[in-house]
């Protein structure tokens, strides 16, 4: 169980890092007259990462019965 939690935390760290990296890349491309299709793809990837991060965070929070 502890190993699973550590694996989830590692994966969460990787996803957050990639999400931050995409922020930087998108900010650079957004100001230029570059490839708009590439920009859209990067933004979609960023949203997918956000969903994965939220799911992982929900897996790490223990269920509390009220």
CHARMM internal coordinates of N, CA and C (Angstrom, degrees):
IC EDIT
DIST 1 N 1 CA 1.4560
DIST 1 CA 1 C 1.5291
ANGL 1 N 1 CA 1 C 110.51
DIST 1 C 2 N 1.3258
ANGL 1 CA 1 C 2 N 116.93
DIHE 1 N 1 CA 1 C 2 N -42.32
DIST 2 N 2 CA 1.4538
ANGL 1 C 2 N 2 CA 121.26
DIHE 1 CA 1 C 2 N 2 CA 179.79
DIST 2 CA 2 C 1.5202
ANGL 2 N 2 CA 2 C 110.82
DIHE 1 C 2 N 2 CA 2 C -65.18
DIST 2 C 3 N 1.3518
ANGL 2 CA 2 C 3 N 116.15
DIHE 2 N 2 CA 2 C 3 N -37.21
DIST 3 N 3 CA 1.4543
ANGL 2 C 3 N 3 CA 120.66
DIHE 2 CA 2 C 3 N 3 CA 178.59
DIST 3 CA 3 C 1.5256
ANGL 3 N 3 CA 3 C 110.86
DIHE 2 C 3 N 3 CA 3 C -65.08
DIST 3 C 4 N 1.3266
ANGL 3 CA 3 C 4 N 116.63
DIHE 3 N 3 CA 3 C 4 N -39.12
DIST 4 N 4 CA 1.4591
ANGL 3 C 4 N 4 CA 120.92
DIHE 3 CA 3 C 4 N 4 CA 177.74
DIST 4 CA 4 C 1.5258
ANGL 4 N 4 CA 4 C 110.62
DIHE 3 C 4 N 4 CA 4 C -62.07
DIST 4 C 5 N 1.3149
ANGL 4 CA 4 C 5 N 115.79
DIHE 4 N 4 CA 4 C 5 N -43.73
DIST 5 N 5 CA 1.4671
ANGL 4 C 5 N 5 CA 120.55
DIHE 4 CA 4 C 5 N 5 CA 179.73
DIST 5 CA 5 C 1.5291
ANGL 5 N 5 CA 5 C 110.72
DIHE 4 C 5 N 5 CA 5 C -63.18
DIST 5 C 6 N 1.3273
ANGL 5 CA 5 C 6 N 116.24
DIHE 5 N 5 CA 5 C 6 N -42.37
DIST 6 N 6 CA 1.4578
ANGL 5 C 6 N 6 CA 120.08
DIHE 5 CA 5 C 6 N 6 CA 178.71
DIST 6 CA 6 C 1.5215
ANGL 6 N 6 CA 6 C 111.17
DIHE 5 C 6 N 6 CA 6 C -64.88
DIST 6 C 7 N 1.3174
ANGL 6 CA 6 C 7 N 116.97
DIHE 6 N 6 CA 6 C 7 N -38.64
DIST 7 N 7 CA 1.4675
ANGL 6 C 7 N 7 CA 121.02
DIHE 6 CA 6 C 7 N 7 CA 177.96
DIST 7 CA 7 C 1.5294
ANGL 7 N 7 CA 7 C 110.07
DIHE 6 C 7 N 7 CA 7 C -64.73
DIST 7 C 8 N 1.3361
ANGL 7 CA 7 C 8 N 116.83
DIHE 7 N 7 CA 7 C 8 N -41.81
DIST 8 N 8 CA 1.4677
ANGL 7 C 8 N 8 CA 120.46
DIHE 7 CA 7 C 8 N 8 CA 177.51
DIST 8 CA 8 C 1.5258
ANGL 8 N 8 CA 8 C 111.01
DIHE 7 C 8 N 8 CA 8 C -63.53
DIST 8 C 9 N 1.3231
ANGL 8 CA 8 C 9 N 116.58
DIHE 8 N 8 CA 8 C 9 N -40.63
DIST 9 N 9 CA 1.4657
ANGL 8 C 9 N 9 CA 120.09
DIHE 8 CA 8 C 9 N 9 CA 179.15
DIST 9 CA 9 C 1.5281
ANGL 9 N 9 CA 9 C 111.51
DIHE 8 C 9 N 9 CA 9 C -65.68
DIST 9 C 10 N 1.3320
ANGL 9 CA 9 C 10 N 116.78
DIHE 9 N 9 CA 9 C 10 N -39.63
DIST 10 N 10 CA 1.4701
ANGL 9 C 10 N 10 CA 120.03
DIHE 9 CA 9 C 10 N 10 CA 177.21
DIST 10 CA 10 C 1.5240
ANGL 10 N 10 CA 10 C 110.22
DIHE 9 C 10 N 10 CA 10 C -63.29
DIST 10 C 11 N 1.3319
ANGL 10 CA 10 C 11 N 115.87
DIHE 10 N 10 CA 10 C 11 N -46.02
DIST 11 N 11 CA 1.4678
ANGL 10 C 11 N 11 CA 120.48
DIHE 10 CA 10 C 11 N 11 CA 179.99
DIST 11 CA 11 C 1.5257
ANGL 11 N 11 CA 11 C 110.27
DIHE 10 C 11 N 11 CA 11 C -62.34
DIST 11 C 12 N 1.3270
ANGL 11 CA 11 C 12 N 117.03
DIHE 11 N 11 CA 11 C 12 N -41.19
DIST 12 N 12 CA 1.4576
ANGL 11 C 12 N 12 CA 121.83
DIHE 11 CA 11 C 12 N 12 CA 178.75
DIST 12 CA 12 C 1.5252
ANGL 12 N 12 CA 12 C 110.29
DIHE 11 C 12 N 12 CA 12 C -60.94
DIST 12 C 13 N 1.3176
ANGL 12 CA 12 C 13 N 116.68
DIHE 12 N 12 CA 12 C 13 N -42.77
DIST 13 N 13 CA 1.4612
ANGL 12 C 13 N 13 CA 121.06
DIHE 12 CA 12 C 13 N 13 CA 178.44
DIST 13 CA 13 C 1.5346
ANGL 13 N 13 CA 13 C 110.93
DIHE 12 C 13 N 13 CA 13 C -62.00
DIST 13 C 14 N 1.3392
ANGL 13 CA 13 C 14 N 116.61
DIHE 13 N 13 CA 13 C 14 N -43.32
DIST 14 N 14 CA 1.4668
ANGL 13 C 14 N 14 CA 121.18
DIHE 13 CA 13 C 14 N 14 CA 178.54
DIST 14 CA 14 C 1.5192
ANGL 14 N 14 CA 14 C 111.36
DIHE 13 C 14 N 14 CA 14 C -61.31
DIST 14 C 15 N 1.3342
ANGL 14 CA 14 C 15 N 116.34
DIHE 14 N 14 CA 14 C 15 N -45.03
DIST 15 N 15 CA 1.4657
ANGL 14 C 15 N 15 CA 120.28
DIHE 14 CA 14 C 15 N 15 CA -178.72
DIST 15 CA 15 C 1.5243
ANGL 15 N 15 CA 15 C 111.34
DIHE 14 C 15 N 15 CA 15 C -65.38
DIST 15 C 16 N 1.3249
ANGL 15 CA 15 C 16 N 117.09
DIHE 15 N 15 CA 15 C 16 N -41.97
DIST 16 N 16 CA 1.4641
ANGL 15 C 16 N 16 CA 120.20
DIHE 15 CA 15 C 16 N 16 CA 178.35
DIST 16 CA 16 C 1.5184
ANGL 16 N 16 CA 16 C 111.33
DIHE 15 C 16 N 16 CA 16 C -62.82
DIST 16 C 17 N 1.3216
ANGL 16 CA 16 C 17 N 115.98
DIHE 16 N 16 CA 16 C 17 N -39.57
DIST 17 N 17 CA 1.4625
ANGL 16 C 17 N 17 CA 120.57
DIHE 16 CA 16 C 17 N 17 CA 178.46
DIST 17 CA 17 C 1.5283
ANGL 17 N 17 CA 17 C 110.85
DIHE 16 C 17 N 17 CA 17 C -63.39
DIST 17 C 18 N 1.3263
ANGL 17 CA 17 C 18 N 116.24
DIHE 17 N 17 CA 17 C 18 N -46.23
DIST 18 N 18 CA 1.4724
ANGL 17 C 18 N 18 CA 120.05
DIHE 17 CA 17 C 18 N 18 CA 178.43
DIST 18 CA 18 C 1.5285
ANGL 18 N 18 CA 18 C 110.69
DIHE 17 C 18 N 18 CA 18 C -63.31
DIST 18 C 19 N 1.3273
ANGL 18 CA 18 C 19 N 117.29
DIHE 18 N 18 CA 18 C 19 N -38.32
DIST 19 N 19 CA 1.4627
ANGL 18 C 19 N 19 CA 122.09
DIHE 18 CA 18 C 19 N 19 CA 178.97
DIST 19 CA 19 C 1.5330
ANGL 19 N 19 CA 19 C 110.06
DIHE 18 C 19 N 19 CA 19 C -61.27
DIST 19 C 20 N 1.3416
ANGL 19 CA 19 C 20 N 116.69
DIHE 19 N 19 CA 19 C 20 N -44.44
DIST 20 N 20 CA 1.4758
ANGL 19 C 20 N 20 CA 120.71
DIHE 19 CA 19 C 20 N 20 CA 178.10
DIST 20 CA 20 C 1.5257
ANGL 20 N 20 CA 20 C 111.32
DIHE 19 C 20 N 20 CA 20 C -64.31
DIST 20 C 21 N 1.3389
ANGL 20 CA 20 C 21 N 116.33
DIHE 20 N 20 CA 20 C 21 N -40.71
DIST 21 N 21 CA 1.4589
ANGL 20 C 21 N 21 CA 120.62
DIHE 20 CA 20 C 21 N 21 CA 178.84
DIST 21 CA 21 C 1.5265
ANGL 21 N 21 CA 21 C 110.75
DIHE 20 C 21 N 21 CA 21 C -62.11
DIST 21 C 22 N 1.3232
ANGL 21 CA 21 C 22 N 116.04
DIHE 21 N 21 CA 21 C 22 N -40.61
DIST 22 N 22 CA 1.4640
ANGL 21 C 22 N 22 CA 119.63
DIHE 21 CA 21 C 22 N 22 CA 178.56
DIST 22 CA 22 C 1.5274
ANGL 22 N 22 CA 22 C 111.15
DIHE 21 C 22 N 22 CA 22 C -64.79
DIST 22 C 23 N 1.3380
ANGL 22 CA 22 C 23 N 117.20
DIHE 22 N 22 CA 22 C 23 N -35.29
DIST 23 N 23 CA 1.4651
ANGL 22 C 23 N 23 CA 120.46
DIHE 22 CA 22 C 23 N 23 CA 175.37
DIST 23 CA 23 C 1.5198
ANGL 23 N 23 CA 23 C 110.64
DIHE 22 C 23 N 23 CA 23 C -54.83
DIST 23 C 24 N 1.3218
ANGL 23 CA 23 C 24 N 115.63
DIHE 23 N 23 CA 23 C 24 N -46.69
DIST 24 N 24 CA 1.4635
ANGL 23 C 24 N 24 CA 121.27
DIHE 23 CA 23 C 24 N 24 CA -178.61
DIST 24 CA 24 C 1.5243
ANGL 24 N 24 CA 24 C 111.32
DIHE 23 C 24 N 24 CA 24 C -64.10
DIST 24 C 25 N 1.3150
ANGL 24 CA 24 C 25 N 116.46
DIHE 24 N 24 CA 24 C 25 N -47.45
DIST 25 N 25 CA 1.4720
ANGL 24 C 25 N 25 CA 121.15
DIHE 24 CA 24 C 25 N 25 CA -178.55
DIST 25 CA 25 C 1.5227
ANGL 25 N 25 CA 25 C 110.62
DIHE 24 C 25 N 25 CA 25 C -63.62
DIST 25 C 26 N 1.3202
ANGL 25 CA 25 C 26 N 117.17
DIHE 25 N 25 CA 25 C 26 N -44.34
DIST 26 N 26 CA 1.4647
ANGL 25 C 26 N 26 CA 121.58
DIHE 25 CA 25 C 26 N 26 CA -179.23
DIST 26 CA 26 C 1.5253
ANGL 26 N 26 CA 26 C 110.40
DIHE 25 C 26 N 26 CA 26 C -63.98
DIST 26 C 27 N 1.3083
ANGL 26 CA 26 C 27 N 117.53
DIHE 26 N 26 CA 26 C 27 N -41.53
DIST 27 N 27 CA 1.4653
ANGL 26 C 27 N 27 CA 120.97
DIHE 26 CA 26 C 27 N 27 CA 179.09
DIST 27 CA 27 C 1.5177
ANGL 27 N 27 CA 27 C 110.76
DIHE 26 C 27 N 27 CA 27 C -61.14
DIST 27 C 28 N 1.3198
ANGL 27 CA 27 C 28 N 117.62
DIHE 27 N 27 CA 27 C 28 N -39.78
DIST 28 N 28 CA 1.4686
ANGL 27 C 28 N 28 CA 120.91
DIHE 27 CA 27 C 28 N 28 CA 178.92
DIST 28 CA 28 C 1.5252
ANGL 28 N 28 CA 28 C 111.64
DIHE 27 C 28 N 28 CA 28 C -68.16
DIST 28 C 29 N 1.3226
ANGL 28 CA 28 C 29 N 116.09
DIHE 28 N 28 CA 28 C 29 N -42.53
DIST 29 N 29 CA 1.4662
ANGL 28 C 29 N 29 CA 119.78
DIHE 28 CA 28 C 29 N 29 CA -177.93
DIST 29 CA 29 C 1.5239
ANGL 29 N 29 CA 29 C 112.43
DIHE 28 C 29 N 29 CA 29 C -74.55
DIST 29 C 30 N 1.3261
ANGL 29 CA 29 C 30 N 116.55
DIHE 29 N 29 CA 29 C 30 N -30.35
DIST 30 N 30 CA 1.4596
ANGL 29 C 30 N 30 CA 120.94
DIHE 29 CA 29 C 30 N 30 CA -175.98
DIST 30 CA 30 C 1.5281
ANGL 30 N 30 CA 30 C 111.86
DIHE 29 C 30 N 30 CA 30 C -65.16
DIST 30 C 31 N 1.2957
ANGL 30 CA 30 C 31 N 117.88
DIHE 30 N 30 CA 30 C 31 N -32.96
DIST 31 N 31 CA 1.4583
ANGL 30 C 31 N 31 CA 121.17
DIHE 30 CA 30 C 31 N 31 CA -178.39
DIST 31 CA 31 C 1.5177
ANGL 31 N 31 CA 31 C 113.53
DIHE 30 C 31 N 31 CA 31 C -82.68
DIST 31 C 32 N 1.3114
ANGL 31 CA 31 C 32 N 117.31
DIHE 31 N 31 CA 31 C 32 N -13.88
DIST 32 N 32 CA 1.4586
ANGL 31 C 32 N 32 CA 120.45
DIHE 31 CA 31 C 32 N 32 CA -177.45
DIST 32 CA 32 C 1.5294
ANGL 32 N 32 CA 32 C 110.76
DIHE 31 C 32 N 32 CA 32 C -103.27
DIST 32 C 33 N 1.2964
ANGL 32 CA 32 C 33 N 113.52
DIHE 32 N 32 CA 32 C 33 N 167.61
DIST 33 N 33 CA 1.4663
ANGL 32 C 33 N 33 CA 119.00
DIHE 32 CA 32 C 33 N 33 CA 176.13
DIST 33 CA 33 C 1.5209
ANGL 33 N 33 CA 33 C 106.13
DIHE 32 C 33 N 33 CA 33 C -95.55
DIST 33 C 34 N 1.3113
ANGL 33 CA 33 C 34 N 114.68
DIHE 33 N 33 CA 33 C 34 N 71.47
DIST 34 N 34 CA 1.4598
ANGL 33 C 34 N 34 CA 120.44
DIHE 33 CA 33 C 34 N 34 CA -176.91
DIST 34 CA 34 C 1.5092
ANGL 34 N 34 CA 34 C 111.55
DIHE 33 C 34 N 34 CA 34 C -103.45
DIST 34 C 35 N 1.2742
ANGL 34 CA 34 C 35 N 114.41
DIHE 34 N 34 CA 34 C 35 N -154.72
DIST 35 N 35 CA 1.4594
ANGL 34 C 35 N 35 CA 122.93
DIHE 34 CA 34 C 35 N 35 CA -178.45
DIST 35 CA 35 C 1.5277
ANGL 35 N 35 CA 35 C 109.23
DIHE 34 C 35 N 35 CA 35 C -77.22
DIST 35 C 36 N 1.2987
ANGL 35 CA 35 C 36 N 117.00
DIHE 35 N 35 CA 35 C 36 N 105.17
DIST 36 N 36 CA 1.4643
ANGL 35 C 36 N 36 CA 121.66
DIHE 35 CA 35 C 36 N 36 CA -178.20
DIST 36 CA 36 C 1.5250
ANGL 36 N 36 CA 36 C 112.10
DIHE 35 C 36 N 36 CA 36 C -66.40
DIST 36 C 37 N 1.3105
ANGL 36 CA 36 C 37 N 117.31
DIHE 36 N 36 CA 36 C 37 N -33.23
DIST 37 N 37 CA 1.4571
ANGL 36 C 37 N 37 CA 121.04
DIHE 36 CA 36 C 37 N 37 CA 178.43
DIST 37 CA 37 C 1.5410
ANGL 37 N 37 CA 37 C 110.05
DIHE 36 C 37 N 37 CA 37 C -63.99
DIST 37 C 38 N 1.3244
ANGL 37 CA 37 C 38 N 115.78
DIHE 37 N 37 CA 37 C 38 N -42.38
DIST 38 N 38 CA 1.4654
ANGL 37 C 38 N 38 CA 120.45
DIHE 37 CA 37 C 38 N 38 CA 177.86
DIST 38 CA 38 C 1.5235
ANGL 38 N 38 CA 38 C 110.04
DIHE 37 C 38 N 38 CA 38 C -62.99
DIST 38 C 39 N 1.3181
ANGL 38 CA 38 C 39 N 117.15
DIHE 38 N 38 CA 38 C 39 N -40.37
DIST 39 N 39 CA 1.4625
ANGL 38 C 39 N 39 CA 121.89
DIHE 38 CA 38 C 39 N 39 CA 179.41
DIST 39 CA 39 C 1.5306
ANGL 39 N 39 CA 39 C 110.70
DIHE 38 C 39 N 39 CA 39 C -62.56
DIST 39 C 40 N 1.3076
ANGL 39 CA 39 C 40 N 116.56
DIHE 39 N 39 CA 39 C 40 N -43.30
DIST 40 N 40 CA 1.4712
ANGL 39 C 40 N 40 CA 120.91
DIHE 39 CA 39 C 40 N 40 CA 178.44
DIST 40 CA 40 C 1.5235
ANGL 40 N 40 CA 40 C 110.70
DIHE 39 C 40 N 40 CA 40 C -63.25
DIST 40 C 41 N 1.3288
ANGL 40 CA 40 C 41 N 116.43
DIHE 40 N 40 CA 40 C 41 N -42.03
DIST 41 N 41 CA 1.4686
ANGL 40 C 41 N 41 CA 119.95
DIHE 40 CA 40 C 41 N 41 CA 179.15
DIST 41 CA 41 C 1.5305
ANGL 41 N 41 CA 41 C 111.27
DIHE 40 C 41 N 41 CA 41 C -62.95
DIST 41 C 42 N 1.3210
ANGL 41 CA 41 C 42 N 116.39
DIHE 41 N 41 CA 41 C 42 N -41.54
DIST 42 N 42 CA 1.4653
ANGL 41 C 42 N 42 CA 120.27
DIHE 41 CA 41 C 42 N 42 CA 178.99
DIST 42 CA 42 C 1.5265
ANGL 42 N 42 CA 42 C 111.21
DIHE 41 C 42 N 42 CA 42 C -64.38
DIST 42 C 43 N 1.3229
ANGL 42 CA 42 C 43 N 116.59
DIHE 42 N 42 CA 42 C 43 N -40.21
DIST 43 N 43 CA 1.4651
ANGL 42 C 43 N 43 CA 120.27
DIHE 42 CA 42 C 43 N 43 CA 178.82
DIST 43 CA 43 C 1.5255
ANGL 43 N 43 CA 43 C 111.11
DIHE 42 C 43 N 43 CA 43 C -65.92
DIST 43 C 44 N 1.3257
ANGL 43 CA 43 C 44 N 117.42
DIHE 43 N 43 CA 43 C 44 N -38.20
DIST 44 N 44 CA 1.4634
ANGL 43 C 44 N 44 CA 120.62
DIHE 43 CA 43 C 44 N 44 CA 177.39
DIST 44 CA 44 C 1.5237
ANGL 44 N 44 CA 44 C 110.65
DIHE 43 C 44 N 44 CA 44 C -66.22
DIST 44 C 45 N 1.3258
ANGL 44 CA 44 C 45 N 116.11
DIHE 44 N 44 CA 44 C 45 N -40.44
DIST 45 N 45 CA 1.4665
ANGL 44 C 45 N 45 CA 120.08
DIHE 44 CA 44 C 45 N 45 CA 177.72
DIST 45 CA 45 C 1.5320
ANGL 45 N 45 CA 45 C 110.06
DIHE 44 C 45 N 45 CA 45 C -62.41
DIST 45 C 46 N 1.3272
ANGL 45 CA 45 C 46 N 116.01
DIHE 45 N 45 CA 45 C 46 N -40.63
DIST 46 N 46 CA 1.4605
ANGL 45 C 46 N 46 CA 120.70
DIHE 45 CA 45 C 46 N 46 CA 179.40
DIST 46 CA 46 C 1.5350
ANGL 46 N 46 CA 46 C 110.81
DIHE 45 C 46 N 46 CA 46 C -62.69
DIST 46 C 47 N 1.3243
ANGL 46 CA 46 C 47 N 117.27
DIHE 46 N 46 CA 46 C 47 N -41.94
DIST 47 N 47 CA 1.4659
ANGL 46 C 47 N 47 CA 120.86
DIHE 46 CA 46 C 47 N 47 CA 177.31
DIST 47 CA 47 C 1.5240
ANGL 47 N 47 CA 47 C 111.68
DIHE 46 C 47 N 47 CA 47 C -64.58
DIST 47 C 48 N 1.3289
ANGL 47 CA 47 C 48 N 116.29
DIHE 47 N 47 CA 47 C 48 N -39.41
DIST 48 N 48 CA 1.4629
ANGL 47 C 48 N 48 CA 120.11
DIHE 47 CA 47 C 48 N 48 CA 177.90
DIST 48 CA 48 C 1.5252
ANGL 48 N 48 CA 48 C 110.07
DIHE 47 C 48 N 48 CA 48 C -63.35
DIST 48 C 49 N 1.3190
ANGL 48 CA 48 C 49 N 116.23
DIHE 48 N 48 CA 48 C 49 N -41.55
DIST 49 N 49 CA 1.4620
ANGL 48 C 49 N 49 CA 120.02
DIHE 48 CA 48 C 49 N 49 CA 177.74
DIST 49 CA 49 C 1.5277
ANGL 49 N 49 CA 49 C 111.12
DIHE 48 C 49 N 49 CA 49 C -62.44
DIST 49 C 50 N 1.3217
ANGL 49 CA 49 C 50 N 115.74
DIHE 49 N 49 CA 49 C 50 N -40.02
DIST 50 N 50 CA 1.4669
ANGL 49 C 50 N 50 CA 119.80
DIHE 49 CA 49 C 50 N 50 CA 179.20
DIST 50 CA 50 C 1.5273
ANGL 50 N 50 CA 50 C 110.45
DIHE 49 C 50 N 50 CA 50 C -60.90
DIST 50 C 51 N 1.3228
ANGL 50 CA 50 C 51 N 116.62
DIHE 50 N 50 CA 50 C 51 N -41.72
DIST 51 N 51 CA 1.4688
ANGL 50 C 51 N 51 CA 120.84
DIHE 50 CA 50 C 51 N 51 CA 177.72
DIST 51 CA 51 C 1.5315
ANGL 51 N 51 CA 51 C 111.43
DIHE 50 C 51 N 51 CA 51 C -64.14
DIST 51 C 52 N 1.3361
ANGL 51 CA 51 C 52 N 116.18
DIHE 51 N 51 CA 51 C 52 N -42.14
DIST 52 N 52 CA 1.4580
ANGL 51 C 52 N 52 CA 119.91
DIHE 51 CA 51 C 52 N 52 CA 179.30
DIST 52 CA 52 C 1.5258
ANGL 52 N 52 CA 52 C 110.81
DIHE 51 C 52 N 52 CA 52 C -65.54
DIST 52 C 53 N 1.3221
ANGL 52 CA 52 C 53 N 116.97
DIHE 52 N 52 CA 52 C 53 N -39.74
DIST 53 N 53 CA 1.4635
ANGL 52 C 53 N 53 CA 121.70
DIHE 52 CA 52 C 53 N 53 CA 178.01
DIST 53 CA 53 C 1.5235
ANGL 53 N 53 CA 53 C 109.92
DIHE 52 C 53 N 53 CA 53 C -62.06
DIST 53 C 54 N 1.3214
ANGL 53 CA 53 C 54 N 117.04
DIHE 53 N 53 CA 53 C 54 N -45.29
DIST 54 N 54 CA 1.4650
ANGL 53 C 54 N 54 CA 120.68
DIHE 53 CA 53 C 54 N 54 CA 179.63
DIST 54 CA 54 C 1.5219
ANGL 54 N 54 CA 54 C 110.91
DIHE 53 C 54 N 54 CA 54 C -62.43
DIST 54 C 55 N 1.3252
ANGL 54 CA 54 C 55 N 117.31
DIHE 54 N 54 CA 54 C 55 N -40.16
DIST 55 N 55 CA 1.4620
ANGL 54 C 55 N 55 CA 120.61
DIHE 54 CA 54 C 55 N 55 CA 179.48
DIST 55 CA 55 C 1.5281
ANGL 55 N 55 CA 55 C 110.79
DIHE 54 C 55 N 55 CA 55 C -64.68
DIST 55 C 56 N 1.3342
ANGL 55 CA 55 C 56 N 116.07
DIHE 55 N 55 CA 55 C 56 N -45.64
DIST 56 N 56 CA 1.4586
ANGL 55 C 56 N 56 CA 119.75
DIHE 55 CA 55 C 56 N 56 CA 179.46
DIST 56 CA 56 C 1.5256
ANGL 56 N 56 CA 56 C 111.55
DIHE 55 C 56 N 56 CA 56 C -62.34
DIST 56 C 57 N 1.3112
ANGL 56 CA 56 C 57 N 116.43
DIHE 56 N 56 CA 56 C 57 N -41.40
DIST 57 N 57 CA 1.4612
ANGL 56 C 57 N 57 CA 120.13
DIHE 56 CA 56 C 57 N 57 CA 178.35
DIST 57 CA 57 C 1.5246
ANGL 57 N 57 CA 57 C 110.45
DIHE 56 C 57 N 57 CA 57 C -61.66
DIST 57 C 58 N 1.3174
ANGL 57 CA 57 C 58 N 116.58
DIHE 57 N 57 CA 57 C 58 N -38.88
DIST 58 N 58 CA 1.4658
ANGL 57 C 58 N 58 CA 119.33
DIHE 57 CA 57 C 58 N 58 CA 178.91
DIST 58 CA 58 C 1.5238
ANGL 58 N 58 CA 58 C 111.44
DIHE 57 C 58 N 58 CA 58 C -67.23
DIST 58 C 59 N 1.3378
ANGL 58 CA 58 C 59 N 117.29
DIHE 58 N 58 CA 58 C 59 N -30.11
DIST 59 N 59 CA 1.4585
ANGL 58 C 59 N 59 CA 120.92
DIHE 58 CA 58 C 59 N 59 CA 177.99
DIST 59 CA 59 C 1.5308
ANGL 59 N 59 CA 59 C 111.98
DIHE 58 C 59 N 59 CA 59 C -72.80
DIST 59 C 60 N 1.3193
ANGL 59 CA 59 C 60 N 115.46
DIHE 59 N 59 CA 59 C 60 N -27.33
DIST 60 N 60 CA 1.4663
ANGL 59 C 60 N 60 CA 120.20
DIHE 59 CA 59 C 60 N 60 CA -177.76
DIST 60 CA 60 C 1.5276
ANGL 60 N 60 CA 60 C 112.98
DIHE 59 C 60 N 60 CA 60 C -83.94
DIST 60 C 61 N 1.3203
ANGL 60 CA 60 C 61 N 116.95
DIHE 60 N 60 CA 60 C 61 N -20.13
DIST 61 N 61 CA 1.4621
ANGL 60 C 61 N 61 CA 120.46
DIHE 60 CA 60 C 61 N 61 CA -179.78
DIST 61 CA 61 C 1.5322
ANGL 61 N 61 CA 61 C 108.08
DIHE 60 C 61 N 61 CA 61 C -85.87
DIST 61 C 62 N 1.3084
ANGL 61 CA 61 C 62 N 117.17
DIHE 61 N 61 CA 61 C 62 N 125.17
DIST 62 N 62 CA 1.4675
ANGL 61 C 62 N 62 CA 118.82
DIHE 61 CA 61 C 62 N 62 CA -178.96
DIST 62 CA 62 C 1.5341
ANGL 62 N 62 CA 62 C 110.89
DIHE 61 C 62 N 62 CA 62 C -69.12
DIST 62 C 63 N 1.3321
ANGL 62 CA 62 C 63 N 114.36
DIHE 62 N 62 CA 62 C 63 N 148.10
DIST 63 N 63 CA 1.4631
ANGL 62 C 63 N 63 CA 119.75
DIHE 62 CA 62 C 63 N 63 CA 176.79
DIST 63 CA 63 C 1.5285
ANGL 63 N 63 CA 63 C 109.25
DIHE 62 C 63 N 63 CA 63 C -70.89
DIST 63 C 64 N 1.3069
ANGL 63 CA 63 C 64 N 115.72
DIHE 63 N 63 CA 63 C 64 N 129.00
DIST 64 N 64 CA 1.4556
ANGL 63 C 64 N 64 CA 120.92
DIHE 63 CA 63 C 64 N 64 CA 178.91
DIST 64 CA 64 C 1.5229
ANGL 64 N 64 CA 64 C 107.51
DIHE 63 C 64 N 64 CA 64 C -114.30
DIST 64 C 65 N 1.3139
ANGL 64 CA 64 C 65 N 115.98
DIHE 64 N 64 CA 64 C 65 N 121.29
DIST 65 N 65 CA 1.4466
ANGL 64 C 65 N 65 CA 120.78
DIHE 64 CA 64 C 65 N 65 CA 179.85
DIST 65 CA 65 C 1.5151
ANGL 65 N 65 CA 65 C 107.62
DIHE 64 C 65 N 65 CA 65 C -87.79
DIST 65 C 66 N 1.3262
ANGL 65 CA 65 C 66 N 115.92
DIHE 65 N 65 CA 65 C 66 N 121.28
DIST 66 N 66 CA 1.4656
ANGL 65 C 66 N 66 CA 120.19
DIHE 65 CA 65 C 66 N 66 CA -177.59
DIST 66 CA 66 C 1.5077
ANGL 66 N 66 CA 66 C 111.88
DIHE 65 C 66 N 66 CA 66 C -83.89
END
COOR INIT
IC SEED 1 N 1 CA 1 C
IC BUILD
